[in-house]
Amino acid sequence: MFRAAEVGRKISKAEFKALVPPLRIELVDTQQSIRKAKRFPVIIVFGGVDGAGKSETINLLNEWMDPRWINTCAYGPPSDEERERPPSWRYWRDLPGRGRIGLFLASWYSQPILNRVSGELDDGDFLVRLERIARFEKALADDGALILKFWMHLSREAQKKRLKSLERDKTQAWRVTKRDWENWKNYDRFIAAAEDTLTRTSTADAPWYIVEGADERYRSIQVCTILRDAVRRHLERPSSDVKMVADTAGRAKPAGAAVAGKPAGARAAAKRTPPPAEVTVGDQPSVLDALDMTQSVSKSDYDARLPVSLGRLNGLYRRAKEAGRSTVLVFEGWDAAGKGGAIRRLVQALDARDYSVVPVAAPNDEERAHHYLWRFWRGMSRAGRFTIWDRSWYGRVLVERVEGFASPDEWRRAYSEINDFEYNLIDHGIVLIKYWMHITKEEQLNRFEARAATPFKSWKLTEEDWRNRDKWDDYERAVFDMIAHTSTRHAPWVLTEANCKRFARLKVIDTVADRLEAALERG
């Protein structure tokens, strides 16, 4: 795969001098076109062997373009803040918004490759990591992002020569570390892991480009030319195509690698699986119809049981905090189903310093400039804390679906994106519990009328609530599909019968305690 990139391509000084001025102008013009259009972000990943010019190329792009509109991100060992969250958190946090360019060095590929070379990952685990990366990139590309990945390559001898040359230069010697030489000793294993990586993660939407790094001038022209041409092609696509890849839900099949600036997605027209269809069938009863909505708890029983349930939860929460175990609670449900009341009772068992309640409203301008999951990744708290979402990422397949804010392609592919997102949380050890607070249509009307008649509650009732009620059947179909596609083994939905508020509140609190206890027993 890499041998064709080791031919020793060079550009003369005179040729380079002639190529640079027009190329710099074109890059700046292209960057301004991205800024003005604000249709998509550009995500550029740099990987490759040590000494092949990755950081130098990033510096060059910042020099040749306007750095004010470029996010430059390089990653070392995770900080304490980062270790307390899922590994993907720091990458999602740093993603550029539409109209901006993000340059990523030592990115999401670095640790899996190094762990494979060191033997910490076997073949199976390594392939799982690569598949997860490919799904992450696909979610970004489906949302319109332009993703370019450059593998800066040197042969074993060229790398040795480059490292020694840097060491001899007093102004550059700091660039060469003990780790660089250790990686050089493992060159063959490193390249084998790299070949697997490029082969399995180069897709039509996120291609790898192999660029020979021995000649600085050739390397610079090659990267800048590929970037310019790719952005121009992306800008020429219709707006609807940039925001979504129509009729796609599965990841493109793994493609072969590229050489000399050709995309590694040479098998680019990979076949995709169709998006998931709605699973509702005619007038068949839904899973919600199977709930016993007559369940209730008397006030006297409730008053007796609530302190016991809260006390149990408090003890488990303190154990989880000591163990650094985070909890994420998701509350979805019908308007007036009692989400807020359940949350208010639940947090009585927690220390106010250890939880945050996040009410989700329409996204602001900054959030709209990113993938819809971006704001939820940013909202994940540190280890040992509770994050309670009052409405959540499920808005994409509920309100955005029903109200037409998301296209059918967008909300259909969101099921798999959400499942991947939640798996990342659970794989990190987070206890994730999702509640659908269910009431009947008749009970909702009673609560609406009661709110309207109660001065200190009337503010809760809005015209939007009545409009949503008019679309009850549409929302019910969306809820049924949501549960069918996202109630997974590792993140099942807790369907909560909420016609009786007291019953629902106790069920919510007891479920959190049960899940926390089970997680702590597993370790």
C-alpha atoms as one frame of an Amber mdcrd trajectory, in Angstrom:
protein
   0.000   0.000   0.000   2.690   2.492   1.011   5.423   1.505  -1.436   4.026
   3.610  -4.266   4.336   6.611  -1.953   8.063   5.943  -1.461   9.128   6.785
  -5.003  10.855   9.984  -3.937   8.653  12.654  -5.459  10.131  16.154  -5.401
   9.336  19.675  -6.521  12.151  22.009  -7.440  12.614  25.286  -5.647  11.785
  27.249  -8.796   8.640  25.235  -9.468   7.533  25.652  -5.862   8.106  29.400
  -6.043   5.877  29.599  -9.111   3.102  27.434  -7.655   2.780  29.035  -4.223
   1.314  32.526  -4.897  -1.741  31.441  -6.921  -2.353  28.444  -4.645  -2.321
  30.645  -1.539  -4.826  33.024  -3.107  -7.079  30.122  -4.085  -6.942  28.678
  -0.583  -7.881  31.996   1.012 -10.714  32.482  -1.488 -11.930  28.959  -0.811
 -11.832  29.529   2.936 -13.890  32.700   2.570 -16.419  30.816   0.443 -16.806
  28.261   3.238 -17.254  31.053   5.785 -19.904  32.878   3.783 -21.857  29.759
   2.850 -21.865  28.300   6.397 -23.185  25.083   4.897 -20.651  22.615   6.264
 -17.516  22.278   8.402 -14.218  21.013   7.002 -12.534  18.376   9.162  -8.916
  17.556   8.277  -7.149  14.704  10.049  -3.369  14.269   9.956  -1.799  10.911
  10.681   1.428   9.239   9.681   4.913   8.337  10.781   6.960  10.552  13.069
   8.976  13.160  11.224   6.831  13.100   8.079   5.746  16.743   8.404   2.339
  16.606  10.052   2.789  19.559  12.408   4.710  21.511   9.757   1.802  21.096
   7.339  -0.688  22.266   9.954   1.462  25.348  10.590   1.604  25.982   6.853
  -2.183  25.884   6.501  -2.537  28.344   9.368   0.003  30.580   7.648  -1.507
  30.409   4.174  -5.111  30.824   5.327  -6.788  32.962   7.987  -6.176  31.204
  11.327  -9.080  33.015  12.953 -11.448  30.626  11.201  -9.403  27.485  11.827
  -9.628  25.223  14.878  -6.233  23.571  15.399  -6.397  20.627  17.801  -3.535
  18.360  18.861  -3.983  15.731  21.532  -1.669  14.251  24.105  -2.490  12.011
  27.061  -5.988  12.829  28.342  -6.305  15.276  31.230  -8.171  14.429  34.426
 -11.206  16.228  33.026 -11.045  14.164  29.842 -10.452  10.825  31.581 -13.646
  11.356  33.555 -15.676  11.347  30.360 -15.940   8.944  27.402 -12.872   9.064
  25.092 -14.912  10.588  22.249 -15.912  13.557  24.388 -12.799  15.648  23.707
 -13.087  15.146  19.943 -16.779  16.036  19.791 -16.085  19.077  21.977 -13.511
  20.393  19.483 -15.425  19.822  16.238 -15.652  22.963  14.082 -19.000  24.517
  13.264 -20.308  25.094   9.765 -18.170  27.620   7.935 -14.996  26.716   9.852
 -12.028  24.395   9.312 -10.745  21.974  11.934  -7.199  20.578  11.811  -6.685
  17.485  13.962  -3.288  16.059  14.923  -2.896  12.889  17.029  -6.636  12.481
  16.621  -9.063   9.631  17.242  -6.782   7.320  15.222  -3.651   7.792  17.296
  -4.408   5.779  20.429  -5.910   2.723  18.698  -2.871   2.436  16.386  -0.374
   2.852  19.228  -2.271   0.342  21.372  -2.276  -2.145  18.507   1.476  -1.735
  17.989   2.166  -2.205  21.708  -0.041  -5.289  21.854  -2.622  -3.746  24.194
  -5.277  -4.389  21.538  -5.689  -7.700  19.732  -6.990  -7.902  16.167 -10.633
  -8.149  17.223 -10.571  -5.214  19.615  -8.617  -3.138  17.102 -11.211  -3.735
  14.395 -13.993  -2.815  16.821 -12.246   0.502  17.511 -11.873   1.174  13.782
 -15.517   0.373  13.143 -16.528   2.795  15.879 -14.363   5.513  14.307 -15.880
   4.867  10.891 -19.367   5.246  12.327 -18.377   8.489  14.057 -17.055   9.916
  10.792 -20.097   8.726   8.891 -22.403  10.576  11.282 -20.450  13.785  10.635
 -20.356  13.252   6.860 -24.083  12.483   6.730 -24.645  15.823   8.452 -22.742
  17.525   5.623 -19.153  17.708   6.911 -16.290  17.524   4.438 -13.759  15.092
   5.921 -10.221  14.750   4.543  -7.595  12.487   6.097  -3.909  12.732   5.205
  -1.428   9.979   5.990   2.033  11.549   5.848   4.407   8.749   4.928   8.130
   8.075   5.079  10.022   4.864   4.410  11.924   3.360   7.324  15.236   4.726
   6.068  13.778   8.117   5.200  12.284   8.371   8.694  15.627   7.548  10.317
  17.332  10.153   8.158  14.689  12.741   8.997  14.902  12.149  12.761  18.700
  12.378  12.755  18.546  15.554  10.676  16.206  17.164  13.192  18.421  16.115
  16.090  21.447  17.782  14.484  19.557  21.073  14.139  19.711  22.819  17.524
  16.540  24.762  16.739  14.601  21.606  15.801  16.091  18.954  18.107  13.225
  19.377  20.586  10.902  17.811  18.038  12.550  14.389  18.407  11.660  12.433
  21.534  12.543   9.060  22.964   9.098   7.899  21.938   9.830   8.796  18.297
  12.813   6.429  18.265  10.795   3.714  20.000   8.165   4.048  17.294  10.898
   3.836  14.645  12.097   0.520  16.109   8.527  -0.756  15.748   8.225   0.650
  12.211   7.030  -2.582  10.573   4.345  -3.170  13.201   3.318   0.466  13.000
   2.920   0.282   9.217   0.951  -2.972   9.473  -1.499  -1.326  11.882  -1.659
   1.728   9.615  -2.501  -0.403   6.583  -5.383  -2.019   8.455  -6.557   1.408
   9.583  -6.531   3.006   6.147  -8.080   0.004   4.472 -10.979  -0.181   6.900
 -11.689   3.518   7.454 -11.184   5.057   4.016 -14.660   5.644   2.627 -16.247
   7.763  -0.043 -17.292  10.262   2.634 -14.026  10.250   4.619 -11.144   9.244
   2.321  -7.507   8.810   3.284  -4.820  10.397   1.104  -1.279   9.060   1.346
   1.248  11.840   0.855   4.983  11.263   0.762   6.584  13.434   3.424  10.270
  13.365   2.420  10.168  16.498   0.264   8.657  19.466   2.095   7.742  21.350
  -1.054   6.001  18.365  -2.664   4.161  17.588   0.571   2.914  21.167   0.951
   1.664  21.525  -2.617   0.010  18.113  -2.542  -1.975  18.700   0.651  -3.042
  22.216  -0.275  -4.125  21.186  -3.766  -6.201  18.280  -2.488  -7.816  20.545
   0.098  -8.615  23.264  -2.432 -10.145  20.846  -4.937 -12.155  18.922  -2.344
 -13.679  22.086  -0.889 -14.570  23.370  -4.346 -16.341  20.109  -5.173 -18.207
  20.196  -1.874 -19.309  23.774  -2.447 -20.676  22.819  -5.856 -22.978  20.199
  -4.371 -26.625  21.216  -3.887 -27.403  22.421  -0.375 -29.635  19.428   0.297
 -26.790  17.051  -0.622 -24.314  18.851   1.604 -26.550  18.695   4.658 -27.463
  15.056   4.202 -26.480  12.071   2.124 -29.777  11.005   0.661 -31.110   7.523
   1.312 -28.099   6.337   3.306 -27.978   4.863   6.778 -25.279   2.197   6.707
 -21.550   2.871   6.599 -19.846   2.694   3.232 -17.968  -0.561   2.785 -14.268
  -0.391   3.672 -12.232   0.965   0.786  -8.674   0.405  -0.302  -5.961   2.956
   0.402  -4.580   5.594  -1.892  -1.169   6.767  -2.974   0.320  10.004  -4.169
  -2.672  12.143  -3.345  -5.301   9.815  -4.800  -8.140   9.201  -2.343  -7.900
   5.930  -0.475 -11.621   5.596  -1.202 -10.871   4.299  -4.678 -13.775   1.914
  -4.222 -15.784   5.007  -3.447 -19.165   4.003  -4.776 -19.629   1.598  -1.906
 -23.085   0.132  -1.528 -25.047   1.367   1.463 -27.805  -0.182   3.490 -31.195
   1.537   3.383 -32.336   3.670   6.316 -34.590   2.022   8.895 -38.251   2.264
   8.047 -41.081   3.071  10.401 -42.108  -0.097  12.157 -45.671   0.960  12.886
 -48.150  -1.284  11.127 -51.556   0.132  10.326 -53.828   0.256  13.344 -52.005
  -2.480  15.247 -51.640  -1.795  18.991 -48.331  -0.237  20.030 -46.110  -1.118
  22.954 -47.685   1.809  24.803 -51.109   0.177  24.583 -49.798  -2.745  26.641
 -49.101  -0.532  29.674 -51.479  -0.811  32.624 -52.452   2.809  33.024 -54.695
   2.086  36.019 -51.733   1.531  38.356 -51.779   3.963  41.257 -50.444   4.610
  44.748 -52.517   6.137  47.515 -51.312   9.311  49.182 -50.712   7.515  52.477
 -48.654   4.766  50.825 -46.764   7.378  48.828 -45.934   9.412  51.935 -44.636
   6.267  53.625 -42.643   4.903  50.679 -41.077   8.091  49.305 -38.619   8.703
  52.205 -37.522   5.050  52.086 -36.907   5.165  48.331 -35.047   8.458  48.583
 -32.909   7.153  51.437 -31.945   4.058  49.456 -31.089   6.159  46.414 -28.990
   8.538  48.516 -26.848   5.701  49.816 -26.298   4.283  46.329 -25.562   7.714
  44.863 -22.843   8.308  47.469 -21.315   4.902  46.704 -21.367   5.682  42.977
 -19.754   9.068  43.566 -16.964   7.472  45.581 -16.427   4.934  42.781 -16.398
   7.699  40.131 -19.498   6.220  38.468 -21.538   8.769  36.505 -25.276   8.563
  35.908 -27.188  10.003  32.965 -30.979  10.184  33.160 -33.141  10.972  30.134
 -36.745  12.111  30.557 -39.045  12.103  27.562 -42.813  11.948  27.528 -46.062
  13.629  26.674 -46.668  17.251  27.607 -47.961  17.353  31.217 -46.801  13.772
  31.832 -44.984  14.763  35.016 -41.336  14.837  33.950 -40.563  17.934  35.985
 -42.320  16.635  39.081 -40.453  13.328  38.915 -37.135  15.149  38.549 -37.870
  17.431  41.503 -38.574  14.462  43.772 -35.590  12.489  42.507 -33.012  15.210
  43.203 -34.105  15.353  46.854 -31.857  12.286  47.279 -28.818  14.044  45.782
 -26.399  16.769  46.834 -26.997  19.864  44.703 -23.249  20.031  44.008 -23.322
  16.653  42.317 -26.054  16.938  39.727 -27.182  19.150  36.886 -30.622  19.303
  35.306 -30.432  20.232  31.643 -33.697  21.482  30.077 -33.501  21.117  26.317
 -35.032  23.800  24.132 -34.550  24.711  20.483 -30.825  24.894  19.575 -29.118
  28.277  19.509 -27.036  29.548  16.575 -23.818  27.918  17.791 -25.547  24.577
  18.317 -27.243  24.707  14.916 -23.787  25.168  13.344 -22.777  21.702  14.586
 -24.017  18.141  14.377 -27.161  17.849  16.516 -25.396  15.520  19.003 -22.619
  18.060  19.630 -24.484  19.985  22.318 -25.345  16.777  24.174 -21.743  15.577
  24.151 -20.681  18.943  25.579 -23.241  18.620  28.343 -21.840  15.376  29.756
 -20.567  15.941  33.284 -17.501  14.624  35.083 -17.158  11.323  36.922 -19.406
  10.624  39.892 -22.079  13.152  38.931 -25.692  12.947  37.772 -26.710  14.600
  34.502 -30.489  14.788  34.153 -31.877  15.665  30.719 -35.382  17.137  30.599
 -35.934  16.344  26.903 -32.876  15.138  25.054 -31.240  13.994  21.828 -34.484
  12.122  21.105 -35.949  15.374  19.912 -34.483  14.502  16.500 -36.835  11.490
  16.160 -39.804  13.033  17.979 -40.561  16.756  17.638 -38.158  17.327  14.729
 -39.656  14.391  12.869 -43.297  15.279  13.498 -42.907  19.027  12.957 -40.763
  18.609   9.837 -37.627  20.247  11.289 -35.631  17.150  10.268 -35.945  15.448
   6.895 -36.917  11.750   6.750 -33.289  10.867   5.941 -32.066  12.819   8.954
 -34.412  11.373  11.555 -34.202   7.842  10.175 -30.441   7.693  10.365 -30.587
   9.285  13.822 -31.644   5.974  15.354 -28.279   4.360  14.677 -26.408   7.572
  15.550 -28.169   7.724  18.904 -27.459   4.059  19.602 -23.753   4.667  18.880
 -23.765   7.743  21.120 -25.351   5.851  23.988 -23.017   2.890  23.556 -20.066
   5.263  23.959 -21.501   6.435  27.284 -22.193   2.941  28.581 -18.846   1.574
  27.381 -17.216   4.226  29.576 -19.094   2.907  32.598 -21.852   5.524  32.712
 -25.213   4.343  34.059 -27.751   5.460  31.433 -31.480   5.307  32.188 -34.141
   6.507  29.738 -37.724   7.207  30.807 -40.766   7.583  28.606 -43.408   9.182
  30.862 -46.716   7.948  29.477 -50.214   9.255  30.073 -53.445   8.702  28.203
 -54.895  11.333  25.932 -57.818  11.796  28.330 -55.515  12.327  31.308 -53.512
  14.902  29.359 -56.677  16.907  28.664 -57.573  16.826  32.372 -54.120  18.136
  33.284 -54.211  20.850  30.638 -57.553  22.097  31.958 -56.299  21.952  35.549
 -53.219  23.970  34.613 -55.305  26.594  32.873 -57.428  26.975  36.008 -54.493
  27.206  38.434 -52.786  30.647  38.464 -49.354  29.420  39.557 -49.403  26.631
  36.940 -51.014  28.365  33.983 -47.632  29.519  32.670 -46.808  25.878  31.906
 -49.610  25.640  29.341 -48.787  27.110  25.941 -50.276  27.225  22.471 -47.575
  24.774  21.437 -48.929  22.234  23.942 -52.345  22.392  22.279 -50.794  22.091
  18.804 -48.831  19.051  19.919 -52.009  17.511  21.289 -53.666  17.894  17.894
 -50.842  15.721  16.504 -51.168  13.027  19.164 -51.387  10.170  16.641 -48.299
  11.391  14.753 -46.322  11.644  17.986 -47.530   8.213  19.104 -46.217   6.660
  15.880 -42.901   8.464  16.379 -42.669   7.203  19.974 -43.388   3.629  18.870
 -40.652   3.797  16.229 -38.242   5.409  18.701 -38.728   2.626  21.227 -38.483
  -0.087  18.570 -35.186   1.265  17.179 -33.462   2.510  20.349 -34.574   0.294
  23.230 -31.400  -1.776  23.123 -30.020  -4.408  25.455 -27.508  -1.950  26.913
 -29.912   1.041  26.969 -33.543  -0.084  27.293 -36.401   2.357  27.699 -38.215
   2.433  31.028 -41.858   2.903  30.052 -43.428   4.652  33.015 -47.173   4.604
  33.602 -47.762   8.199  34.707 -51.550   8.625  34.915 -50.915   8.496  38.665
 -48.106  10.946  39.444 -47.285   9.269  42.743 -46.886   5.874  41.116 -44.662
   7.347  38.378 -42.407   9.218  40.808 -41.779   6.124  42.911 -41.106   4.027
  39.813 -38.568   6.558  38.556 -36.700   6.762  41.881 -36.735   2.996  42.463
 -35.528   2.288  38.926 -32.541   4.610  39.354 -31.681   2.879  42.619 -32.036
  -0.588  41.078 -29.813   0.283  38.105 -27.188   1.941  40.289 -27.105  -1.034
  42.635 -26.715  -3.487  39.742 -23.925  -1.394  38.187 -22.029  -1.148  41.482
 -22.302  -4.900  42.024 -20.824  -5.533  38.573 -17.934  -3.216  39.456
